[in-house]
Amino acid sequence: MELRTWLCPALDVTLPRPSRRPPDRVETSAQLALLSRRCAWCMVLPGRAMATFRLALIQLQVSSIKSDNLTRACGLVRKAATQGAKIVSLPECFNSPYGTNYFPEYAEKIPGESTQKLSEVAKECSIYLIGGSIPEEDAGQLYNTCAVFGPDGTLLVKHRKLHLFDIDVPGKITFQESKTLSPGDSFSTFETPYCRVGLGICYDIRFAELAQIYAQKGCQLLVYPGAFNLTTGPAHWELLQRGRAVDNQVYVATASPARDEKASYVAWGHSTVVNPWGEVLAKAGTEETIVYSDIDLKKVAEIRQQIPIFSQKRSDLYAVEAKKP
């Protein structure tokens, strides 16, 4: 078994490959278990050896024609893969216009037409594909759901939006997803050779506790397909991403649809990647495009060592904990 070398900022020790054993390093199962208990931020898992990878966010121009959305989405996924992307994300509601009146019309089972296409293109390109989200129908209920596929086309995880977008900003925007959608009830993470990834959809990003739970679970990248609007977008889109990144010392990425001024719901656009220091690494405009960012996970370890907030938390005074696995 090969272990990725990892610097734990809380304990100041390094986990080496077992074949190389400097005397000041730990490698026994007992020591690893102790480290895992004492530092939830160091999730040492077998097979993680690659500290850098390319992430791509597809800012798709979504139309009312599902087949066209699927064709263009898969074409852009292929393009991203040719540019070296290993993890690719589509935007929220990539196969459907966004709106409570559209969700029932465009809803599918999973597996279904849209997710079958995603599975095929993920396998074809040998990438991890975060399928934005689609309206999902299951047992008479509708969900806003993100399906993730591995390089072999296997469905790795299915995230149903946990927090429904029910807001009322007088004179600007009123929206109520709960008119047609039901909320999910579980956390969603998946493993890659690079890091563990945590998933949220759009409004989920406003809930800091979700990001904290994902960080506790060892995620170093959080991805939120989302469609903020022209009211919340300029005010909070980048702010929330940078906040989640700094609070948890993780990378945060958001994939938005491209802006369509003629749509009934106008998306903000500006798909973004933020590093654990809160710096914006890449950001789109409003048009259809692909955003690329080379993710260096050594940055996570460096920042957690420099500012060791996780070992400094006052667990005797407060806690954020998951109620479900």
Solvent accessible surface area in square Angstrom, and as a share of the most:
residue,aa,sasa,rsa
1,M,159,0.71
2,E,80,0.36
3,L,4,0.02
4,R,22,0.08
5,T,65,0.38
6,W,17,0.06
7,L,49,0.24
8,C,0,0.00
9,P,23,0.14
10,A,35,0.27
11,L,42,0.21
12,D,103,0.54
13,V,42,0.24
14,T,25,0.14
15,L,0,0.00
16,P,1,0.01
17,R,78,0.29
18,P,56,0.35
19,S,100,0.65
20,R,173,0.63
21,R,172,0.63
22,P,45,0.28
23,P,139,0.87
24,D,115,0.59
25,R,87,0.32
26,V,24,0.14
27,E,43,0.19
28,T,63,0.37
29,S,93,0.60
30,A,73,0.57
31,Q,71,0.32
32,L,34,0.17
33,A,45,0.35
34,L,80,0.40
35,L,5,0.03
36,S,59,0.38
37,R,175,0.64
38,R,152,0.55
39,C,3,0.02
40,A,41,0.32
41,W,24,0.08
42,C,2,0.01
43,M,53,0.24
44,V,38,0.22
45,L,45,0.22
46,P,84,0.53
47,G,47,0.45
48,R,9,0.03
49,A,43,0.33
50,M,94,0.42
51,A,26,0.20
52,T,76,0.44
53,F,12,0.05
54,R,75,0.27
55,L,0,0.00
56,A,0,0.00
57,L,0,0.00
58,I,0,0.00
59,Q,0,0.00
60,L,0,0.00
61,Q,55,0.24
62,V,23,0.13
63,S,37,0.24
64,S,72,0.47
65,I,105,0.53
66,K,40,0.17
67,S,67,0.43
68,D,53,0.27
69,N,0,0.00
70,L,5,0.03
71,T,96,0.56
72,R,66,0.24
73,A,0,0.00
74,C,9,0.05
75,G,34,0.33
76,L,29,0.15
77,V,0,0.00
78,R,99,0.36
79,K,116,0.49
80,A,0,0.00
81,A,23,0.18
82,T,106,0.62
83,Q,94,0.42
84,G,33,0.32
85,A,2,0.01
86,K,91,0.39
87,I,0,0.00
88,V,0,0.00
89,S,0,0.00
90,L,0,0.00
91,P,0,0.00
92,E,0,0.00
93,C,3,0.02
94,F,0,0.00
95,N,0,0.00
96,S,1,0.01
97,P,24,0.15
98,Y,20,0.07
99,G,5,0.05
100,T,30,0.18
101,N,107,0.55
102,Y,53,0.20
103,F,1,0.01
104,P,72,0.45
105,E,130,0.58
106,Y,17,0.07
107,A,25,0.19
108,E,17,0.08
109,K,107,0.45
110,I,25,0.13
111,P,109,0.69
112,G,22,0.21
113,E,93,0.42
114,S,0,0.00
115,T,3,0.02
116,Q,91,0.41
117,K,92,0.39
118,L,2,0.01
119,S,20,0.13
120,E,86,0.39
121,V,2,0.01
122,A,0,0.00
123,K,130,0.55
124,E,109,0.49
125,C,28,0.16
126,S,71,0.46
127,I,4,0.02
128,Y,28,0.11
129,L,0,0.00
130,I,0,0.00
131,G,2,0.02
132,G,0,0.00
133,S,0,0.00
134,I,4,0.02
135,P,2,0.01
136,E,2,0.01
137,E,45,0.20
138,D,53,0.27
139,A,91,0.71
140,G,64,0.61
141,Q,88,0.39
142,L,26,0.13
143,Y,28,0.11
144,N,2,0.01
145,T,0,0.00
146,C,0,0.00
147,A,3,0.03
148,V,0,0.00
149,F,9,0.04
150,G,0,0.00
151,P,45,0.28
152,D,92,0.48
153,G,12,0.11
154,T,70,0.41
155,L,75,0.37
156,L,72,0.36
157,V,28,0.16
158,K,66,0.28
159,H,0,0.00
160,R,52,0.19
161,K,2,0.01
162,L,33,0.16
163,H,50,0.22
164,L,27,0.13
165,F,12,0.05
166,D,59,0.30
167,I,31,0.16
168,D,97,0.50
169,V,52,0.30
170,P,113,0.71
171,G,91,0.87
172,K,146,0.62
173,I,28,0.14
174,T,96,0.56
175,F,28,0.12
176,Q,81,0.36
177,E,0,0.00
178,S,49,0.32
179,K,147,0.62
180,T,44,0.25
181,L,9,0.04
182,S,24,0.16
183,P,71,0.44
184,G,11,0.11
185,D,102,0.53
186,S,57,0.37
187,F,51,0.21
188,S,2,0.01
189,T,40,0.23
190,F,9,0.04
191,E,74,0.33
192,T,9,0.05
193,P,42,0.27
194,Y,16,0.06
195,C,0,0.00
196,R,35,0.13
197,V,0,0.00
198,G,0,0.00
199,L,0,0.00
200,G,0,0.00
201,I,0,0.00
202,C,7,0.04
203,Y,35,0.13
204,D,0,0.00
205,I,3,0.01
206,R,71,0.26
207,F,68,0.28
208,A,26,0.20
209,E,96,0.43
210,L,7,0.04
211,A,0,0.00
212,Q,46,0.20
213,I,7,0.04
214,Y,1,0.00
215,A,0,0.00
216,Q,60,0.27
217,K,51,0.22
218,G,4,0.04
219,C,0,0.00
220,Q,9,0.04
221,L,0,0.00
222,L,1,0.00
223,V,0,0.00
224,Y,2,0.01
225,P,0,0.00
226,G,0,0.00
227,A,2,0.01
228,F,9,0.04
229,N,7,0.03
230,L,76,0.38
231,T,39,0.23
232,T,13,0.07
233,G,2,0.02
234,P,79,0.49
235,A,56,0.43
236,H,66,0.29
237,W,6,0.02
238,E,49,0.22
239,L,118,0.59
240,L,25,0.13
241,Q,0,0.00
242,R,107,0.39
243,G,24,0.23
244,R,25,0.09
245,A,0,0.00
246,V,72,0.41
247,D,70,0.36
248,N,3,0.01
249,Q,7,0.03
250,V,0,0.00
251,Y,5,0.02
252,V,0,0.00
253,A,0,0.00
254,T,0,0.00
255,A,0,0.00
256,S,0,0.00
257,P,12,0.08
258,A,4,0.03
259,R,53,0.19
260,D,49,0.26
261,E,118,0.53
262,K,194,0.82
263,A,40,0.31
264,S,99,0.64
265,Y,26,0.10
266,V,28,0.16
267,A,8,0.06
268,W,49,0.17
269,G,0,0.00
270,H,34,0.15
271,S,0,0.00
272,T,0,0.00
273,V,0,0.00
274,V,0,0.00
275,N,6,0.03
276,P,2,0.01
277,W,125,0.44
278,G,3,0.03
279,E,81,0.36
280,V,55,0.31
281,L,78,0.39
282,A,18,0.14
283,K,94,0.40
284,A,10,0.08
285,G,28,0.27
286,T,45,0.26
287,E,100,0.45
288,E,64,0.29
289,T,41,0.24
290,I,23,0.12
291,V,11,0.06
292,Y,65,0.25
293,S,10,0.06
294,D,88,0.46
295,I,1,0.00
296,D,50,0.26
297,L,0,0.00
298,K,103,0.44
299,K,67,0.28
300,V,0,0.00
301,A,11,0.08
302,E,79,0.35
303,I,5,0.03
304,R,2,0.01
305,Q,86,0.38
306,Q,119,0.53
307,I,76,0.39
308,P,38,0.24
309,I,53,0.27
310,F,19,0.08
311,S,64,0.41
312,Q,114,0.51
313,K,90,0.38
314,R,119,0.43
315,S,96,0.62
316,D,103,0.53
317,L,124,0.62
318,Y,123,0.47
319,A,83,0.65
320,V,46,0.26
321,E,117,0.53
322,A,40,0.31
323,K,176,0.75
324,K,102,0.43
325,P,142,0.89
